[in-house]
Amino acid sequence: ITWYLSWSPCMTCCYIIRNFLVRHPNVNIEIHVARLYNTRWAGTRRGLRELARLRGRVTIDVME
């Protein structure tokens, strides 16, 4: 799945995406975002790190 978003996923969305990928092991997601969503919040950073730990399954790219 290739996904283009205006903002990166929030903490809650990151966990929903991660749980979806755990339940569906044959799915990979490429996420392209225009901006990072409120990275000053520790929860948002933690959620993005959790997604990044699914190497090979999730790619997060910030567009220029």
PDB file of N, CA, C and O in Angstrom:
ATOM      1  N   ILE A   1       0.855  -1.167   0.000  1.00  0.00           N
ATOM      2  CA  ILE A   1       0.000   0.000   0.000  1.00  0.00           C
ATOM      3  C   ILE A   1       0.898   1.225   0.000  1.00  0.00           C
ATOM      4  O   ILE A   1       1.828   1.314   0.802  1.00  0.00           O
ATOM      5  N   THR A   2       0.631   2.163  -0.885  1.00  0.00           N
ATOM      6  CA  THR A   2       1.307   3.455  -0.874  1.00  0.00           C
ATOM      7  C   THR A   2       0.298   4.486  -0.415  1.00  0.00           C
ATOM      8  O   THR A   2      -0.809   4.572  -0.948  1.00  0.00           O
ATOM      9  N   TRP A   3       0.690   5.268   0.581  1.00  0.00           N
ATOM     10  CA  TRP A   3      -0.237   6.178   1.242  1.00  0.00           C
ATOM     11  C   TRP A   3       0.377   7.568   1.256  1.00  0.00           C
ATOM     12  O   TRP A   3       1.483   7.744   1.768  1.00  0.00           O
ATOM     13  N   TYR A   4      -0.317   8.562   0.705  1.00  0.00           N
ATOM     14  CA  TYR A   4       0.125   9.950   0.696  1.00  0.00           C
ATOM     15  C   TYR A   4      -0.731  10.742   1.678  1.00  0.00           C
ATOM     16  O   TYR A   4      -1.958  10.750   1.577  1.00  0.00           O
ATOM     17  N   LEU A   5      -0.079  11.405   2.626  1.00  0.00           N
ATOM     18  CA  LEU A   5      -0.784  12.137   3.673  1.00  0.00           C
ATOM     19  C   LEU A   5      -0.252  13.563   3.789  1.00  0.00           C
ATOM     20  O   LEU A   5       0.916  13.826   3.504  1.00  0.00           O
ATOM     21  N   SER A   6      -1.113  14.466   4.206  1.00  0.00           N
ATOM     22  CA  SER A   6      -0.674  15.837   4.483  1.00  0.00           C
ATOM     23  C   SER A   6       0.183  15.874   5.746  1.00  0.00           C
ATOM     24  O   SER A   6       1.209  16.552   5.796  1.00  0.00           O
ATOM     25  N   TRP A   7      -0.252  15.137   6.760  1.00  0.00           N
ATOM     26  CA  TRP A   7       0.451  15.088   8.036  1.00  0.00           C
ATOM     27  C   TRP A   7       0.831  13.645   8.352  1.00  0.00           C
ATOM     28  O   TRP A   7       0.166  12.705   7.917  1.00  0.00           O
ATOM     29  N   SER A   8       1.913  13.485   9.114  1.00  0.00           N
ATOM     30  CA  SER A   8       2.279  12.138   9.563  1.00  0.00           C
ATOM     31  C   SER A   8       1.223  11.645  10.558  1.00  0.00           C
ATOM     32  O   SER A   8       0.502  12.452  11.145  1.00  0.00           O
ATOM     33  N   PRO A   9       1.130  10.349  10.747  1.00  0.00           N
ATOM     34  CA  PRO A   9       0.134   9.811  11.675  1.00  0.00           C
ATOM     35  C   PRO A   9       0.396  10.272  13.110  1.00  0.00           C
ATOM     36  O   PRO A   9       1.547  10.422  13.519  1.00  0.00           O
ATOM     37  N   CYS A  10      -0.671  10.493  13.866  1.00  0.00           N
ATOM     38  CA  CYS A  10      -0.544  10.815  15.287  1.00  0.00           C
ATOM     39  C   CYS A  10      -0.231   9.532  16.056  1.00  0.00           C
ATOM     40  O   CYS A  10      -0.150   8.454  15.468  1.00  0.00           O
ATOM     41  N   MET A  11      -0.058   9.651  17.356  1.00  0.00           N
ATOM     42  CA  MET A  11       0.288   8.490  18.170  1.00  0.00           C
ATOM     43  C   MET A  11      -0.765   7.388  18.050  1.00  0.00           C
ATOM     44  O   MET A  11      -0.425   6.223  17.844  1.00  0.00           O
ATOM     45  N   THR A  12      -2.022   7.748  18.177  1.00  0.00           N
ATOM     46  CA  THR A  12      -3.095   6.758  18.111  1.00  0.00           C
ATOM     47  C   THR A  12      -3.126   6.077  16.747  1.00  0.00           C
ATOM     48  O   THR A  12      -3.277   4.858  16.662  1.00  0.00           O
ATOM     49  N   CYS A  13      -2.982   6.860  15.684  1.00  0.00           N
ATOM     50  CA  CYS A  13      -2.993   6.295  14.333  1.00  0.00           C
ATOM     51  C   CYS A  13      -1.802   5.366  14.108  1.00  0.00           C
ATOM     52  O   CYS A  13      -1.933   4.338  13.444  1.00  0.00           O
ATOM     53  N   CYS A  14      -0.649   5.721  14.654  1.00  0.00           N
ATOM     54  CA  CYS A  14       0.534   4.861  14.524  1.00  0.00           C
ATOM     55  C   CYS A  14       0.269   3.486  15.121  1.00  0.00           C
ATOM     56  O   CYS A  14       0.636   2.469  14.531  1.00  0.00           O
ATOM     57  N   TYR A  15      -0.365   3.452  16.285  1.00  0.00           N
ATOM     58  CA  TYR A  15      -0.644   2.169  16.917  1.00  0.00           C
ATOM     59  C   TYR A  15      -1.712   1.390  16.160  1.00  0.00           C
ATOM     60  O   TYR A  15      -1.654   0.162  16.101  1.00  0.00           O
ATOM     61  N   ILE A  16      -2.681   2.083  15.584  1.00  0.00           N
ATOM     62  CA  ILE A  16      -3.691   1.410  14.770  1.00  0.00           C
ATOM     63  C   ILE A  16      -3.037   0.785  13.533  1.00  0.00           C
ATOM     64  O   ILE A  16      -3.339  -0.353  13.176  1.00  0.00           O
ATOM     65  N   ILE A  17      -2.145   1.530  12.886  1.00  0.00           N
ATOM     66  CA  ILE A  17      -1.433   1.020  11.708  1.00  0.00           C
ATOM     67  C   ILE A  17      -0.570  -0.177  12.092  1.00  0.00           C
ATOM     68  O   ILE A  17      -0.556  -1.190  11.392  1.00  0.00           O
ATOM     69  N   ARG A  18       0.149  -0.056  13.206  1.00  0.00           N
ATOM     70  CA  ARG A  18       1.020  -1.156  13.661  1.00  0.00           C
ATOM     71  C   ARG A  18       0.195  -2.404  13.947  1.00  0.00           C
ATOM     72  O   ARG A  18       0.570  -3.501  13.533  1.00  0.00           O
ATOM     73  N   ASN A  19      -0.922  -2.251  14.650  1.00  0.00           N
ATOM     74  CA  ASN A  19      -1.768  -3.405  14.965  1.00  0.00           C
ATOM     75  C   ASN A  19      -2.346  -4.031  13.697  1.00  0.00           C
ATOM     76  O   ASN A  19      -2.470  -5.253  13.611  1.00  0.00           O
ATOM     77  N   PHE A  20      -2.698  -3.209  12.720  1.00  0.00           N
ATOM     78  CA  PHE A  20      -3.182  -3.722  11.434  1.00  0.00           C
ATOM     79  C   PHE A  20      -2.112  -4.574  10.769  1.00  0.00           C
ATOM     80  O   PHE A  20      -2.400  -5.661  10.268  1.00  0.00           O
ATOM     81  N   LEU A  21      -0.875  -4.079  10.765  1.00  0.00           N
ATOM     82  CA  LEU A  21       0.217  -4.818  10.125  1.00  0.00           C
ATOM     83  C   LEU A  21       0.539  -6.111  10.861  1.00  0.00           C
ATOM     84  O   LEU A  21       0.920  -7.100  10.235  1.00  0.00           O
ATOM     85  N   VAL A  22       0.392  -6.116  12.164  1.00  0.00           N
ATOM     86  CA  VAL A  22       0.630  -7.349  12.931  1.00  0.00           C
ATOM     87  C   VAL A  22      -0.422  -8.392  12.562  1.00  0.00           C
ATOM     88  O   VAL A  22      -0.105  -9.575  12.444  1.00  0.00           O
ATOM     89  N   ARG A  23      -1.667  -7.964  12.381  1.00  0.00           N
ATOM     90  CA  ARG A  23      -2.742  -8.899  12.021  1.00  0.00           C
ATOM     91  C   ARG A  23      -2.674  -9.340  10.561  1.00  0.00           C
ATOM     92  O   ARG A  23      -3.195 -10.398  10.207  1.00  0.00           O
ATOM     93  N   HIS A  24      -2.028  -8.529   9.704  1.00  0.00           N
ATOM     94  CA  HIS A  24      -1.950  -8.828   8.275  1.00  0.00           C
ATOM     95  C   HIS A  24      -0.477  -8.848   7.849  1.00  0.00           C
ATOM     96  O   HIS A  24       0.026  -7.859   7.316  1.00  0.00           O
ATOM     97  N   PRO A  25       0.207  -9.958   8.078  1.00  0.00           N
ATOM     98  CA  PRO A  25       1.653 -10.018   7.848  1.00  0.00           C
ATOM     99  C   PRO A  25       2.078  -9.905   6.383  1.00  0.00           C
ATOM    100  O   PRO A  25       3.259  -9.685   6.116  1.00  0.00           O
ATOM    101  N   ASN A  26       1.168 -10.046   5.439  1.00  0.00           N
ATOM    102  CA  ASN A  26       1.542  -9.957   4.030  1.00  0.00           C
ATOM    103  C   ASN A  26       1.396  -8.548   3.454  1.00  0.00           C
ATOM    104  O   ASN A  26       1.562  -8.348   2.250  1.00  0.00           O
ATOM    105  N   VAL A  27       1.088  -7.577   4.306  1.00  0.00           N
ATOM    106  CA  VAL A  27       0.882  -6.197   3.850  1.00  0.00           C
ATOM    107  C   VAL A  27       2.088  -5.354   4.232  1.00  0.00           C
ATOM    108  O   VAL A  27       2.586  -5.439   5.355  1.00  0.00           O
ATOM    109  N   ASN A  28       2.558  -4.537   3.287  1.00  0.00           N
ATOM    110  CA  ASN A  28       3.603  -3.542   3.526  1.00  0.00           C
ATOM    111  C   ASN A  28       3.025  -2.174   3.196  1.00  0.00           C
ATOM    112  O   ASN A  28       2.191  -2.052   2.298  1.00  0.00           O
ATOM    113  N   ILE A  29       3.459  -1.152   3.912  1.00  0.00           N
ATOM    114  CA  ILE A  29       2.935   0.199   3.703  1.00  0.00           C
ATOM    115  C   ILE A  29       4.078   1.177   3.488  1.00  0.00           C
ATOM    116  O   ILE A  29       5.043   1.203   4.252  1.00  0.00           O
ATOM    117  N   GLU A  30       3.956   1.980   2.438  1.00  0.00           N
ATOM    118  CA  GLU A  30       4.835   3.130   2.213  1.00  0.00           C
ATOM    119  C   GLU A  30       4.026   4.367   2.533  1.00  0.00           C
ATOM    120  O   GLU A  30       3.000   4.617   1.900  1.00  0.00           O
ATOM    121  N   ILE A  31       4.472   5.151   3.512  1.00  0.00           N
ATOM    122  CA  ILE A  31       3.767   6.363   3.908  1.00  0.00           C
ATOM    123  C   ILE A  31       4.607   7.560   3.486  1.00  0.00           C
ATOM    124  O   ILE A  31       5.763   7.690   3.890  1.00  0.00           O
ATOM    125  N   HIS A  32       4.019   8.433   2.670  1.00  0.00           N
ATOM    126  CA  HIS A  32       4.669   9.668   2.238  1.00  0.00           C
ATOM    127  C   HIS A  32       3.888  10.825   2.847  1.00  0.00           C
ATOM    128  O   HIS A  32       2.685  10.953   2.619  1.00  0.00           O
ATOM    129  N   VAL A  33       4.573  11.672   3.625  1.00  0.00           N
ATOM    130  CA  VAL A  33       3.895  12.769   4.299  1.00  0.00           C
ATOM    131  C   VAL A  33       4.488  14.106   3.873  1.00  0.00           C
ATOM    132  O   VAL A  33       5.667  14.194   3.530  1.00  0.00           O
ATOM    133  N   ALA A  34       3.655  15.146   3.897  1.00  0.00           N
ATOM    134  CA  ALA A  34       4.123  16.491   3.578  1.00  0.00           C
ATOM    135  C   ALA A  34       4.754  17.143   4.813  1.00  0.00           C
ATOM    136  O   ALA A  34       5.730  17.884   4.700  1.00  0.00           O
ATOM    137  N   ARG A  35       4.186  16.859   5.997  1.00  0.00           N
ATOM    138  CA  ARG A  35       4.675  17.462   7.239  1.00  0.00           C
ATOM    139  C   ARG A  35       4.588  16.442   8.364  1.00  0.00           C
ATOM    140  O   ARG A  35       3.764  15.528   8.343  1.00  0.00           O
ATOM    141  N   LEU A  36       5.463  16.626   9.346  1.00  0.00           N
ATOM    142  CA  LEU A  36       5.419  15.782  10.548  1.00  0.00           C
ATOM    143  C   LEU A  36       4.438  16.389  11.538  1.00  0.00           C
ATOM    144  O   LEU A  36       4.458  17.594  11.792  1.00  0.00           O
ATOM    145  N   TYR A  37       3.584  15.548  12.091  1.00  0.00           N
ATOM    146  CA  TYR A  37       2.561  16.001  13.023  1.00  0.00           C
ATOM    147  C   TYR A  37       3.125  16.155  14.424  1.00  0.00           C
ATOM    148  O   TYR A  37       3.552  15.173  15.032  1.00  0.00           O
ATOM    149  N   ASN A  38       3.133  17.349  14.934  1.00  0.00           N
ATOM    150  CA  ASN A  38       3.459  17.700  16.319  1.00  0.00           C
ATOM    151  C   ASN A  38       4.519  16.801  16.960  1.00  0.00           C
ATOM    152  O   ASN A  38       4.231  16.047  17.890  1.00  0.00           O
ATOM    153  N   THR A  39       5.717  16.892  16.460  1.00  0.00           N
ATOM    154  CA  THR A  39       6.805  16.038  16.959  1.00  0.00           C
ATOM    155  C   THR A  39       7.302  16.475  18.333  1.00  0.00           C
ATOM    156  O   THR A  39       8.152  15.803  18.917  1.00  0.00           O
ATOM    157  N   ARG A  40       6.796  17.576  18.855  1.00  0.00           N
ATOM    158  CA  ARG A  40       7.178  17.982  20.216  1.00  0.00           C
ATOM    159  C   ARG A  40       6.536  17.075  21.255  1.00  0.00           C
ATOM    160  O   ARG A  40       7.017  17.005  22.386  1.00  0.00           O
ATOM    161  N   TRP A  41       5.460  16.380  20.897  1.00  0.00           N
ATOM    162  CA  TRP A  41       4.800  15.457  21.817  1.00  0.00           C
ATOM    163  C   TRP A  41       5.559  14.138  21.841  1.00  0.00           C
ATOM    164  O   TRP A  41       5.827  13.535  20.801  1.00  0.00           O
ATOM    165  N   ALA A  42       5.894  13.710  23.033  1.00  0.00           N
ATOM    166  CA  ALA A  42       6.637  12.452  23.177  1.00  0.00           C
ATOM    167  C   ALA A  42       5.839  11.271  22.621  1.00  0.00           C
ATOM    168  O   ALA A  42       6.416  10.349  22.044  1.00  0.00           O
ATOM    169  N   GLY A  43       4.525  11.297  22.790  1.00  0.00           N
ATOM    170  CA  GLY A  43       3.683  10.204  22.297  1.00  0.00           C
ATOM    171  C   GLY A  43       3.736  10.068  20.790  1.00  0.00           C
ATOM    172  O   GLY A  43       3.755   8.954  20.266  1.00  0.00           O
ATOM    173  N   THR A  44       3.761  11.189  20.089  1.00  0.00           N
ATOM    174  CA  THR A  44       3.844  11.159  18.627  1.00  0.00           C
ATOM    175  C   THR A  44       5.183  10.573  18.188  1.00  0.00           C
ATOM    176  O   THR A  44       5.236   9.731  17.292  1.00  0.00           O
ATOM    177  N   ARG A  45       6.257  11.023  18.822  1.00  0.00           N
ATOM    178  CA  ARG A  45       7.584  10.483  18.483  1.00  0.00           C
ATOM    179  C   ARG A  45       7.655   8.988  18.769  1.00  0.00           C
ATOM    180  O   ARG A  45       8.210   8.224  17.979  1.00  0.00           O
ATOM    181  N   ARG A  46       7.094   8.578  19.896  1.00  0.00           N
ATOM    182  CA  ARG A  46       7.111   7.156  20.270  1.00  0.00           C
ATOM    183  C   ARG A  46       6.316   6.325  19.261  1.00  0.00           C
ATOM    184  O   ARG A  46       6.751   5.241  18.872  1.00  0.00           O
ATOM    185  N   GLY A  47       5.152   6.829  18.835  1.00  0.00           N
ATOM    186  CA  GLY A  47       4.342   6.115  17.852  1.00  0.00           C
ATOM    187  C   GLY A  47       5.055   5.952  16.520  1.00  0.00           C
ATOM    188  O   GLY A  47       4.998   4.886  15.907  1.00  0.00           O
ATOM    189  N   LEU A  48       5.730   7.014  16.067  1.00  0.00           N
ATOM    190  CA  LEU A  48       6.476   6.935  14.804  1.00  0.00           C
ATOM    191  C   LEU A  48       7.653   5.965  14.919  1.00  0.00           C
ATOM    192  O   LEU A  48       7.965   5.241  13.974  1.00  0.00           O
ATOM    193  N   ARG A  49       8.301   5.957  16.082  1.00  0.00           N
ATOM    194  CA  ARG A  49       9.402   4.996  16.289  1.00  0.00           C
ATOM    195  C   ARG A  49       8.890   3.564  16.266  1.00  0.00           C
ATOM    196  O   ARG A  49       9.549   2.681  15.716  1.00  0.00           O
ATOM    197  N   GLU A  50       7.725   3.322  16.857  1.00  0.00           N
ATOM    198  CA  GLU A  50       7.135   1.976  16.840  1.00  0.00           C
ATOM    199  C   GLU A  50       6.884   1.518  15.403  1.00  0.00           C
ATOM    200  O   GLU A  50       7.140   0.363  15.064  1.00  0.00           O
ATOM    201  N   LEU A  51       6.385   2.422  14.561  1.00  0.00           N
ATOM    202  CA  LEU A  51       6.183   2.069  13.148  1.00  0.00           C
ATOM    203  C   LEU A  51       7.515   1.798  12.467  1.00  0.00           C
ATOM    204  O   LEU A  51       7.644   0.845  11.699  1.00  0.00           O
ATOM    205  N   ALA A  52       8.501   2.632  12.748  1.00  0.00           N
ATOM    206  CA  ALA A  52       9.811   2.484  12.111  1.00  0.00           C
ATOM    207  C   ALA A  52      10.475   1.151  12.492  1.00  0.00           C
ATOM    208  O   ALA A  52      11.305   0.636  11.743  1.00  0.00           O
ATOM    209  N   ARG A  53      10.113   0.603  13.638  1.00  0.00           N
ATOM    210  CA  ARG A  53      10.692  -0.686  14.061  1.00  0.00           C
ATOM    211  C   ARG A  53      10.205  -1.850  13.208  1.00  0.00           C
ATOM    212  O   ARG A  53      10.795  -2.930  13.232  1.00  0.00           O
ATOM    213  N   LEU A  54       9.149  -1.638  12.469  1.00  0.00           N
ATOM    214  CA  LEU A  54       8.642  -2.683  11.565  1.00  0.00           C
ATOM    215  C   LEU A  54       9.382  -2.597  10.230  1.00  0.00           C
ATOM    216  O   LEU A  54       8.762  -2.522   9.169  1.00  0.00           O
ATOM    217  N   ARG A  55      10.684  -2.611  10.296  1.00  0.00           N
ATOM    218  CA  ARG A  55      11.528  -2.463   9.100  1.00  0.00           C
ATOM    219  C   ARG A  55      11.142  -3.453   8.022  1.00  0.00           C
ATOM    220  O   ARG A  55      10.883  -4.626   8.291  1.00  0.00           O
ATOM    221  N   GLY A  56      11.109  -2.962   6.813  1.00  0.00           N
ATOM    222  CA  GLY A  56      10.730  -3.799   5.693  1.00  0.00           C
ATOM    223  C   GLY A  56       9.224  -3.868   5.500  1.00  0.00           C
ATOM    224  O   GLY A  56       8.754  -4.272   4.437  1.00  0.00           O
ATOM    225  N   ARG A  57       8.471  -3.482   6.505  1.00  0.00           N
ATOM    226  CA  ARG A  57       7.006  -3.503   6.433  1.00  0.00           C
ATOM    227  C   ARG A  57       6.442  -2.101   6.290  1.00  0.00           C
ATOM    228  O   ARG A  57       5.409  -1.902   5.651  1.00  0.00           O
ATOM    229  N   VAL A  58       7.133  -1.111   6.895  1.00  0.00           N
ATOM    230  CA  VAL A  58       6.675   0.276   6.857  1.00  0.00           C
ATOM    231  C   VAL A  58       7.826   1.175   6.445  1.00  0.00           C
ATOM    232  O   VAL A  58       8.933   1.075   6.975  1.00  0.00           O
ATOM    233  N   THR A  59       7.550   2.048   5.498  1.00  0.00           N
ATOM    234  CA  THR A  59       8.502   3.079   5.105  1.00  0.00           C
ATOM    235  C   THR A  59       7.810   4.416   5.291  1.00  0.00           C
ATOM    236  O   THR A  59       6.718   4.632   4.766  1.00  0.00           O
ATOM    237  N   ILE A  60       8.445   5.323   6.041  1.00  0.00           N
ATOM    238  CA  ILE A  60       7.894   6.663   6.246  1.00  0.00           C
ATOM    239  C   ILE A  60       8.857   7.649   5.606  1.00  0.00           C
ATOM    240  O   ILE A  60      10.043   7.672   5.936  1.00  0.00           O
ATOM    241  N   ASP A  61       8.347   8.461   4.690  1.00  0.00           N
ATOM    242  CA  ASP A  61       9.160   9.408   3.950  1.00  0.00           C
ATOM    243  C   ASP A  61       8.508  10.785   4.034  1.00  0.00           C
ATOM    244  O   ASP A  61       7.306  10.921   3.807  1.00  0.00           O
ATOM    245  N   VAL A  62       9.304  11.807   4.361  1.00  0.00           N
ATOM    246  CA  VAL A  62       8.802  13.171   4.359  1.00  0.00           C
ATOM    247  C   VAL A  62       9.137  13.777   3.005  1.00  0.00           C
ATOM    248  O   VAL A  62      10.301  13.850   2.612  1.00  0.00           O
ATOM    249  N   MET A  63       8.093  14.214   2.292  1.00  0.00           N
ATOM    250  CA  MET A  63       8.278  14.782   0.953  1.00  0.00           C
ATOM    251  C   MET A  63       8.873  16.180   1.052  1.00  0.00           C
ATOM    252  O   MET A  63       8.709  16.863   2.063  1.00  0.00           O
ATOM    253  N   GLU A  64       9.557  16.595   0.008  1.00  0.00           N
ATOM    254  CA  GLU A  64      10.112  17.959  -0.049  1.00  0.00           C
ATOM    255  C   GLU A  64       9.222  18.857  -0.851  1.00  0.00           C
ATOM    256  O   GLU A  64       9.521  20.040  -1.011  1.00  0.00           O
TER     257      GLU A  64
END
